[in-house]
Amino acid sequence: MNIPFINNLKLRNRIILGLTLPLLLMSAVSVFVYDSITKQAETTEWVTHTHQAIADSREILTLLIDMETGERGFLITGNEEFLAPFYRAQKNWSEKVGNLKQHVQDNPVQVKRLDEIDRLQTQWLEQAANVAISARRVADTSQKKADVIALIERQTGKIIIDQIRSIQQQFIDAEQALMTSRQLEATQAQAFTLKAITFGTLLTIIIATFIGYLLASGIIKNLKVLITGTKKIAAGDLNTKIMVSSKDELFTLASAFNKMAASLKDSIEEVEASAQVKADFLANMSHEIRTPMNAIVGMSYLALQTNLNPKQADYVNKIHSSANALLGIINDILDLSKIEAGKLEIETEPFFLDETLKLLVQTISHKSEEKGLELLIDLDPELPLELVGDSL
C-alpha cells in the first residue's frame, strides 16, 4: 500500500510513528476507562446518598411515632413519664429534618415534601398533641376526662399523622426510584466500560498490527529493490536504475548507488575510449612501419636472386629474414590492437614448421652469437613438418 505521507518519512520517524500511534490509542482507551470508572464511582456515591436519605426519612418517621406513642401513653395514664420520648423526639425533630433537607438539597421536590412534613408536624403539635396533653393534665374529674376522649375522637391528630405518613412514603418511594435508576445506570456503565475496554484493546491491536505491517512492508519492499539493483550493478549492468518509492534513507542510499553506477559507467567509457585511441595509434603506426618493411623484404629478396658471393648472400639472407621477423612483430602489434578492439581473426593457412623455426633462429641468432651462445633446434623425426594454422 502506497501512502505518500508515510513513504516520505525518515526511517527513525516511521519507527516513532509505529510506536506512538498504539500508545496514543491505549492512552485514549485509558482515559475513556478512567472516565467510565469515575462515573461509576459517582453513581455508587449517589446510591449511597439515596440509601442515607431513605434511612434518615425513616428515622424522622420514628421520631414522629415516638411523639405519638408518648402522647397516647400520657393521655391514657396521665403519667408524665410517658411524655419523655415525646419531648425527646420533639427536641431532635428540627435537627433531623434540617439535616435531611440539607442532604437532599439537590432535589427541590424532596425538599418541598420535607417542608410539608415539618409544617404538618408543627400543626399536629399545635392542634392535636399539645391541646390533648394540656387537657389531660387538668382532667381530674370524669367530665374532664370525657372532654379529653372527645378531643381524641375528633381524629384531628390522626388525620395529620396520616398525611405525614403519606408524604413520608412518597419521599421514600421517590428515593427508591432514584436508587433503582442509579443502580441501573451503574450496571449499564459497568457493562459499557467492559465492552469499551475489550473493543478498545482489540482496536488498538488491529491498528498497531496494520501500522506495523504497513511500515515493515514498505521498508522490506524498498530493501528488495535495493538488493536486486545492487546485484545487477555488481554483475556489470551499469544501466540499472534503482527506483524506491519512499523519500527516506533508503531513497538516499538508492540515489548514491545510481550515482556510483553512472560514475563507473563514465569511467569505463573513458577507459574504453582511451584504449581505442591507443589501438588506433598502434594500428596507424604499424601500417606506417609496414610500408618500408615491405620494401626491405622485397629488395632483399631481389638481391638474393642476383649473383652474390656466399658471404654477401648470408648477409642479405639475414636482412631478409630479420625483415620478415620484424614484419611479423608488426603484425602482432596489429593483432594486439585487434584483440583490444575484439576483432582479432586467427588465420588458418598451411605452413612448414621447419621453415618457421629456421626463420626464428635466423632472427635471433646474431644476439646469441654476440653472447657466445649457439642456438640449436632439435626436431622429433615423427613430428609432422607441414601444419595448418597461423604461423605467426
Beta strands, then each sheet from edge to edge (+ up, - down):
strand 1: 349-352
strand 2: 386-389
sheet 1: 1+ 2-
end
